[in-house]
Amino acid sequence: MKKVLAILLTLALLLGMTSAVLAEDEWITLRVEAYDREIAGFDVTNCWQLKYAQEHFGDPNKIKLEFVPFARWTEGELLTTALAGGTAPDLCMTYGGGLVQQCIDDEGIWQLDDFLNEYGANLKAFLGDELLAYGQKDHDGDGTPEQWSIPARRISRANVGNFIREDWLKALNMEKPTTIDEFTAYLRAAKEAKLAGDNTQPLGIWLYEANPMFNVRRITDAWVDFSQVSKEDWYAYSSNPEMLPGAKEGFRWLNTMYNEGIIPETYALTQNDDEHDTSRIMGYYGFFTEQPDQPWRTDKNLEIELEKNVEGGHWITVNPFKNDSLGKTLHDIYSPAGLSIIIPKTTDEKTAIAAIKYMDWMAQPENMFAMQNGQEGINYEGLTEDGIPYGVKSADDVPNENKMHAGDICFISNGLYYGDDAKNAAALALPFKGYEEDVKASYADALTDAWTQVSYPVSIQADTDYGETVKSAQGKFLADVITCAPEKFDEVFDAGIQDILNSGAQQMIDEYRAAYQAGNYRGTFPGDL
């Protein structure tokens, strides 16, 4: 009997050893969402970045990586469906704050505090406490926010670029305007001199229907009287800057410019970007506002084409919208948080830990550099003294097996990161060969007196219910108030504001105010700068 028992014990021991070996050799499959932008020749499910991550992270950790493609521009809808159906990848990303909030409310994603503390030291160091707070919410109501999502770090937060024709300034013997009065004098002088002949349109702005106040507030905020604006009001009216004290005079100025023929006559009619691009490259416009590097981007070649059509034509940055109540030239900037990264509860705990380990590996400088820049001699020619790649190749100039998309695959960083702000800024300018100094100057202006855009870490139901209706009313308001006869301005302005309030803005203002009072807000109040 003892002999039989010994044999059984030996067999049990051997089986236990075999089980342990199998456990040690067990691989985990980590499915990672990856945006598919339909770049010709780029297979997101079999790209160089996936192979690099598999070799340097997956293989050593016995983790099989799979990239799951989601179309970029419909990612919110696709991810919502996948989460609801239990088919979402183990590591998901989205720009939809409302979707993340819904996942928290439904307890459909992992709380990440313990995982981060144990496995995410590099990730936490890269993101920092201030940024991580954007992914936190006090869901259980105990007064301490929990970590529910990982906010990607936005490297370049600049948003506002204002551009003026340097050749027009020279022709008028004027310096770059630094105040609204100087800017107005430039516009009127350019119109009087007909610097582009009969097509002269000194103030090249147009109605952006998708978000009407987006571009206009860059101008009208200069008239806001911050001595009459409380911090609470700033957040309450975050979607309605047209209602802030003093803003009305900014719209009156725009109305004056329109009626003087300085703003294009088709301001409220033309939504075709091609027409505005033509006006810029043919030299008709004397000013426009967009992203800080827009004139030099190769997608439209606004600067290069202008130079071809107008001898000496040159766009440069300008910073004229000084707010007298603050003495500052305000610029809104993006929040430090980019997209949100979540781990669905359908992912088991071992795989959730693998997801954190993957992001922690990605946060290490050598791995981030490779995932964002690729290989020297293939994706870029070489490195500057600061370690920044130069001679970066476009996707068309790289073999299919080496094509890549930095932001979509190295998703913890929205933008290329080289270690500090100075190197990051230099890297932004480097691709614009021949215009590096112009780009650097534009980014410097865009970060002057900067306030962070307002956001809320809670769902704003009124925004969901009325947001689009309010934007539609704002579009009509802009069309009417800028193009009406000067003597009708006050009447049109007041009626338009009431129409916006009636369209649902009042409900939004009330709910934003309540969120502020509860401490559920993000962003910067310019009065605190």
C-alpha positions in Angstrom: 0.0 0.0 0.0 2.8 2.3 0.9 4.5 1.6 -2.5 1.3 2.4 -4.3 0.9 5.7 -2.3 4.5 6.6 -3.1 3.9 6.1 -6.8 0.8 8.2 -6.7 2.6 11.0 -4.8 5.4 10.8 -7.3 2.9 11.0 -10.2 1.1 14.0 -8.5 4.5 15.7 -8.1 5.4 15.2 -11.7 2.0 16.4 -12.8 2.4 19.5 -10.6 5.8 20.1 -12.1 4.4 19.7 -15.6 1.6 22.1 -14.8 4.0 24.6 -13.4 6.1 24.4 -16.6 3.0 24.9 -18.7 2.0 27.9 -16.6 5.4 29.4 -17.0 5.3 28.9 -20.8 1.7 30.2 -21.1 1.4 33.2 -23.4 -1.1 36.0 -23.1 -2.7 37.6 -26.2 -3.1 41.3 -25.8 -5.4 42.9 -28.3 -4.7 46.6 -28.8 -6.9 49.1 -30.6 -5.1 51.0 -33.5 -6.6 53.7 -35.7 -6.7 52.9 -39.4 -6.5 56.0 -41.5 -6.3 54.1 -44.8 -2.7 55.2 -45.5 -1.8 53.6 -48.8 0.4 50.6 -48.3 0.2 50.7 -44.5 -1.2 47.6 -42.9 -1.9 48.5 -39.3 -2.3 44.8 -38.4 1.1 43.9 -39.7 3.2 47.0 -39.5 6.9 47.6 -38.5 5.9 49.1 -35.2 3.9 46.0 -34.3 6.9 43.8 -35.1 9.2 46.0 -33.1 7.0 45.9 -30.1 6.5 42.2 -30.4 10.3 41.6 -30.5 11.2 44.0 -27.7 8.2 43.8 -25.5 6.0 40.9 -26.4 8.5 38.1 -26.8 10.4 38.7 -23.6 7.1 38.8 -21.6 5.4 36.0 -23.4 2.7 38.4 -24.7 1.3 38.0 -28.2 0.4 41.5 -29.5 -2.4 42.0 -31.9 -3.4 45.4 -33.4 -7.1 45.7 -33.9 -8.0 48.3 -36.6 -10.7 50.9 -36.0 -11.5 53.6 -38.6 -10.3 56.9 -37.1 -13.2 59.1 -38.0 -15.9 56.6 -36.8 -13.9 55.2 -33.8 -16.5 56.5 -31.2 -19.4 54.7 -32.8 -17.4 51.5 -33.5 -15.9 51.4 -30.0 -19.3 52.0 -28.4 -20.7 49.0 -30.4 -17.7 46.8 -29.5 -17.9 47.6 -25.8 -21.7 46.9 -25.7 -21.2 43.6 -27.5 -18.3 42.5 -25.4 -15.9 42.4 -28.4 -13.8 45.4 -27.6 -10.0 45.1 -27.7 -8.2 44.7 -24.3 -6.6 48.1 -24.7 -8.9 50.8 -26.1 -8.6 54.5 -27.0 -11.0 57.2 -27.8 -11.4 60.9 -28.1 -15.0 60.6 -26.8 -15.1 61.9 -23.3 -18.7 61.1 -23.0 -18.1 57.4 -23.9 -15.5 57.1 -21.2 -17.8 58.7 -18.7 -20.6 56.2 -19.7 -18.1 53.3 -19.2 -17.3 54.6 -15.7 -21.0 55.0 -14.8 -21.7 51.5 -16.1 -18.6 50.1 -14.3 -17.6 48.5 -17.6 -13.9 49.3 -17.4 -11.1 48.5 -15.0 -10.2 50.8 -12.2 -6.5 51.3 -12.7 -4.9 52.7 -9.5 -3.4 49.4 -8.2 -2.2 48.3 -11.7 -0.5 51.7 -12.2 1.1 51.7 -8.9 2.6 48.2 -9.3 3.3 48.0 -13.0 3.3 51.6 -14.4 6.2 53.5 -12.8 7.6 54.7 -16.2 4.1 55.5 -17.5 3.3 57.6 -14.4 6.6 59.5 -14.6 5.9 60.3 -18.3 2.4 61.5 -17.7 2.7 63.2 -14.3 0.1 63.7 -11.6 -1.6 66.8 -13.2 -2.3 64.9 -16.4 -3.4 61.7 -14.7 -6.0 63.7 -12.9 -7.8 64.1 -16.2 -8.5 60.3 -16.1 -9.8 60.3 -12.5 -13.3 60.4 -11.1 -14.7 59.9 -7.6 -17.1 57.2 -8.7 -17.8 55.7 -5.2 -18.3 59.1 -3.6 -15.7 58.7 -0.9 -14.0 62.0 -1.7 -11.0 60.4 -3.4 -11.0 60.2 -7.2 -10.1 56.9 -8.7 -8.1 56.3 -11.9 -10.4 55.0 -14.7 -8.6 56.1 -17.8 -5.1 56.9 -19.0 -5.0 60.3 -20.7 -2.5 60.5 -23.5 0.0 63.3 -23.1 -0.5 66.1 -25.6 3.0 67.3 -26.6 2.0 70.4 -28.6 -0.8 72.2 -26.9 -0.7 75.3 -29.1 -3.9 76.0 -31.0 -4.2 79.6 -32.2 -2.2 80.9 -35.1 -2.7 84.4 -36.4 -1.0 85.3 -39.8 -0.4 88.6 -41.6 1.2 89.4 -44.9 4.7 90.7 -44.3 5.0 92.0 -47.8 1.8 94.1 -47.3 3.3 95.5 -44.1 6.4 96.5 -46.0 4.4 98.0 -48.8 2.4 100.1 -46.3 5.6 101.0 -44.4 4.0 99.6 -41.2 5.3 97.5 -38.3 3.6 94.4 -37.1 0.5 95.5 -35.2 0.5 94.7 -31.5 -2.9 96.2 -30.6 -6.4 96.2 -32.1 -6.1 99.8 -33.1 -2.9 99.2 -34.9 -4.4 96.1 -36.6 -7.5 98.0 -37.7 -5.2 100.7 -39.2 -3.4 98.0 -41.1 -6.6 96.5 -42.5 -7.9 99.8 -43.6 -4.7 100.9 -45.2 -4.4 97.6 -47.1 -8.0 98.0 -48.4 -7.4 101.7 -49.4 -4.2 100.8 -51.2 -5.8 97.8 -53.0 -2.8 95.7 -52.4 -4.4 92.7 -54.2 -6.2 94.9 -56.7 -10.0 94.6 -56.8 -9.8 91.3 -55.0 -8.2 92.8 -51.9 -9.8 91.2 -48.7 -7.6 92.3 -45.8 -9.4 90.2 -43.1 -9.8 86.7 -44.4 -12.2 85.0 -42.1 -15.2 82.8 -42.8 -18.1 81.2 -41.0 -17.1 77.8 -39.6 -20.5 76.1 -39.2 -19.3 73.0 -37.4 -18.3 75.2 -34.4 -19.1 78.8 -35.2 -17.4 80.4 -32.2 -14.2 78.4 -32.5 -12.4 80.9 -34.7 -14.3 84.1 -34.0 -13.7 84.0 -30.2 -10.0 84.3 -31.0 -10.8 87.8 -32.0 -13.8 88.8 -29.8 -12.2 87.6 -26.5 -10.0 90.7 -26.9 -13.0 92.9 -26.0 -14.1 90.8 -23.0 -14.1 92.9 -19.8 -12.6 90.5 -17.3 -13.2 93.0 -14.4 -16.8 91.9 -14.8 -16.3 88.2 -15.4 -16.1 85.9 -12.4 -14.3 82.6 -12.6 -17.6 80.8 -12.2 -19.1 82.8 -15.1 -16.1 81.9 -17.3 -16.9 78.2 -16.9 -20.7 78.7 -17.1 -20.4 80.5 -20.4 -17.7 78.2 -21.8 -19.8 77.4 -24.9 -21.2 80.9 -25.2 -18.3 83.4 -25.3 -20.6 85.7 -27.2 -22.5 86.4 -24.0 -19.5 87.5 -21.9 -19.4 91.1 -20.8 -17.7 93.3 -23.5 -17.8 90.6 -26.2 -20.6 92.5 -27.9 -18.1 95.3 -28.9 -15.9 92.7 -30.5 -18.8 91.6 -32.7 -19.6 95.3 -33.5 -16.0 95.7 -34.7 -16.4 92.7 -37.0 -19.6 94.2 -38.3 -17.8 97.5 -39.0 -15.0 95.6 -40.8 -17.6 93.8 -42.9 -19.5 97.0 -43.9 -16.2 98.6 -44.8 -15.5 95.8 -47.3 -12.6 94.5 -45.2 -14.2 91.1 -44.5 -15.1 89.1 -47.7 -18.6 89.9 -48.9 -19.3 86.1 -49.0 -18.5 85.7 -45.3 -21.8 84.1 -44.4 -22.3 82.3 -47.7 -19.2 80.4 -48.6 -18.4 77.2 -46.8 -16.1 75.8 -49.5 -12.5 75.6 -48.1 -11.1 75.6 -51.6 -12.3 79.1 -52.2 -10.6 80.4 -49.1 -7.4 78.5 -49.9 -7.5 80.1 -53.4 -7.8 83.6 -51.8 -4.8 82.8 -49.6 -2.5 81.4 -52.2 -3.5 84.1 -54.8 -2.6 86.8 -52.3 -6.1 88.3 -51.8 -6.1 87.9 -48.0 -4.1 90.0 -45.7 -4.8 88.1 -42.5 -6.2 84.7 -41.4 -6.3 82.6 -38.3 -5.8 78.8 -38.1 -3.4 76.3 -36.6 0.1 77.7 -35.6 1.9 75.9 -38.5 -0.9 76.1 -41.1 0.8 78.3 -43.7 3.8 76.0 -44.0 2.1 72.6 -44.0 2.5 70.6 -47.1 -1.2 69.6 -47.2 -2.1 72.9 -48.8 1.3 74.6 -49.3 -0.3 78.1 -48.5 3.1 79.8 -48.2 4.8 78.0 -51.1 1.9 78.7 -53.5 1.6 82.3 -52.4 5.3 82.8 -53.2 4.7 81.4 -56.7 1.8 83.7 -57.3 2.9 86.9 -55.6 6.5 88.2 -55.7 7.7 88.6 -52.2 4.5 87.1 -50.7 5.1 85.9 -47.2 2.9 84.9 -44.2 4.3 85.7 -40.7 2.9 85.3 -37.2 1.2 88.3 -35.6 -0.2 88.9 -32.2 -2.5 91.9 -32.2 -5.6 91.0 -30.1 -4.6 92.6 -26.8 -7.2 92.5 -24.1 -7.1 95.8 -22.3 -8.7 94.6 -19.1 -6.0 92.1 -18.6 -3.2 93.6 -20.7 -2.6 90.2 -22.4 -3.0 88.7 -25.8 -5.0 85.7 -25.0 -4.6 82.4 -26.8 -6.5 79.2 -26.0 -4.5 76.0 -25.9 -5.5 72.4 -25.8 -5.8 70.6 -22.5 -2.7 68.5 -21.5 -4.8 65.4 -22.1 -5.2 64.0 -25.5 -7.2 60.8 -26.2 -8.3 58.6 -23.3 -7.1 55.0 -22.9 -9.3 52.4 -21.2 -9.3 48.7 -20.4 -12.7 47.1 -20.6 -13.9 44.8 -17.8 -14.3 42.0 -20.5 -10.5 41.8 -20.3 -9.3 39.4 -17.6 -6.9 40.7 -14.9 -3.8 39.1 -16.3 -4.3 40.7 -19.6 -5.2 44.0 -18.0 -1.8 43.9 -16.2 -0.2 43.1 -19.6 -1.8 46.2 -21.0 -0.4 48.4 -18.3 3.0 46.8 -18.8 2.8 47.5 -22.5 2.1 51.2 -21.9 4.9 51.3 -19.3 7.3 49.8 -21.8 6.2 52.4 -24.4 6.9 55.2 -22.0 10.6 54.3 -21.8 12.5 56.8 -23.9 14.3 54.4 -26.2 11.1 52.5 -27.0 9.0 55.7 -27.5 11.7 57.0 -29.9 11.6 53.9 -32.0 7.8 53.6 -32.1 7.5 57.3 -33.1 10.4 57.7 -35.5 11.2 54.3 -37.0 14.6 53.5 -38.4 17.5 55.8 -39.4 18.2 55.6 -43.1 14.7 54.3 -43.8 12.2 56.6 -42.0 14.6 59.5 -41.6 18.1 60.5 -42.8 19.8 61.1 -39.5 19.8 62.9 -36.1 20.6 66.5 -35.2 23.0 67.2 -32.3 19.9 67.3 -30.0 18.9 63.8 -31.2 16.0 64.9 -33.3 15.4 63.1 -36.6 15.9 65.2 -39.8 15.1 64.3 -43.4 11.9 62.6 -42.2 10.4 60.6 -45.1 6.8 60.7 -46.0 4.8 57.5 -46.1 5.0 57.6 -50.0 8.8 57.5 -49.8 9.1 54.5 -47.4 8.7 50.8 -48.3 5.4 49.3 -47.3 7.0 47.1 -44.6 8.4 50.3 -43.0 5.4 52.6 -43.2 4.2 53.8 -39.8 1.9 56.2 -38.0 3.5 57.5 -34.8 0.5 59.0 -33.1 -1.9 56.1 -33.6 0.6 53.4 -32.5 2.5 55.2 -29.8 -0.8 56.4 -28.4 0.3 57.5 -24.9 1.9 60.5 -26.6 -0.2 62.8 -28.8 2.8 64.3 -30.6 6.5 63.5 -31.0 8.4 63.6 -27.7 12.1 64.3 -27.4 12.6 64.8 -23.7 11.9 68.5 -23.1 9.8 71.5 -24.3 12.7 73.1 -26.2 13.6 69.9 -28.2 9.9 69.3 -28.8 9.5 72.8 -30.2 12.6 72.5 -32.4 11.2 69.2 -33.7 7.9 70.8 -34.7 9.8 73.4 -36.8 12.4 71.0 -38.3 10.2 69.5 -41.0 9.4 73.0 -42.5 12.6 73.4 -44.3 13.4 77.0 -45.1 10.6 78.2 -42.7 11.9 76.9 -39.4 12.2 80.4 -37.8 8.7 81.3 -39.0 7.2 78.2 -37.4 9.1 78.7 -34.1 7.9 82.3 -33.9 4.3 81.2 -34.6 4.4 78.6 -31.8 5.9 81.1 -29.4 3.0 83.5 -30.1 0.5 80.7 -29.8 1.7 79.9 -26.3 1.7 83.6 -25.1 -0.8 84.4 -22.4 -2.3 80.9 -22.9 -5.4 79.6 -21.2 -6.3 75.9 -21.2 -9.6 75.1 -22.9 -12.5 74.3 -20.6 -13.7 70.7 -20.1 -15.7 68.8 -17.6 -14.9 65.4 -16.1 -18.6 64.7 -15.8 -21.4 64.2 -18.3 -23.2 67.4 -19.2 -26.6 66.2 -20.3 -27.7 69.6 -21.5 -24.8 69.6 -23.9 -25.8 66.2 -25.3 -29.4 67.4 -25.6 -28.9 70.9 -27.0 -25.3 71.3 -28.1 -25.9 70.9 -31.8 -29.0 73.1 -31.7 -27.1 75.8 -30.0 -24.2 75.7 -32.5 -26.8 76.1 -35.3 -28.2 79.1 -33.6 -24.7 80.5 -33.1 -24.0 80.1 -36.8 -27.2 82.1 -37.7 -26.3 84.7 -35.1 -22.8 85.2 -36.6 -24.2 85.4 -40.2 -26.7 88.0 -39.1 -24.7 90.1 -36.7 -21.6 90.5 -38.8 -23.4 91.3 -42.1 -26.3 93.4 -40.9 -26.4 97.2 -41.5 -24.5 99.1 -38.7 -27.7 100.9 -37.5 -29.4 97.5 -37.0 -26.5 95.9 -35.1 -27.8 96.3 -31.5 -31.2 95.0 -32.4 -29.8 92.0 -34.4 -27.3 91.2 -31.7 -29.8 91.2 -28.8 -32.3 89.2 -30.7 -29.7 86.7 -31.7 -28.5 86.2 -28.1 -32.0 85.5 -27.0 -32.5 83.0 -29.8 -29.3 81.2 -28.7 -30.6 81.1 -25.1 -34.0 79.8 -26.3 -32.3 77.0 -28.4 -31.0 75.3 -25.2 -28.0 77.5 -24.2 -29.6 78.5 -21.0 -29.9 74.9 -19.9 -26.2 74.3 -20.8 -25.1 77.4 -18.9 -27.0 76.3 -15.8 -25.6 72.8 -15.9 -22.0 74.1 -16.5 -22.5 76.4 -13.6 -23.6 73.5 -11.4 -20.6 71.5 -12.5 -18.3 74.3 -11.6 -19.9 74.7 -8.2 -19.4 71.0 -7.6 -15.7 71.3 -8.5 -16.1 69.2 -11.7 -14.2 71.3 -14.2 -10.9 71.6 -16.0 -9.1 74.4 -17.7 -7.8 77.9 -17.0 -9.5 81.2 -16.1 -7.6 83.9 -18.0 -8.1 86.2 -15.0 -5.8 83.9 -13.1 -2.9 84.2 -15.6 
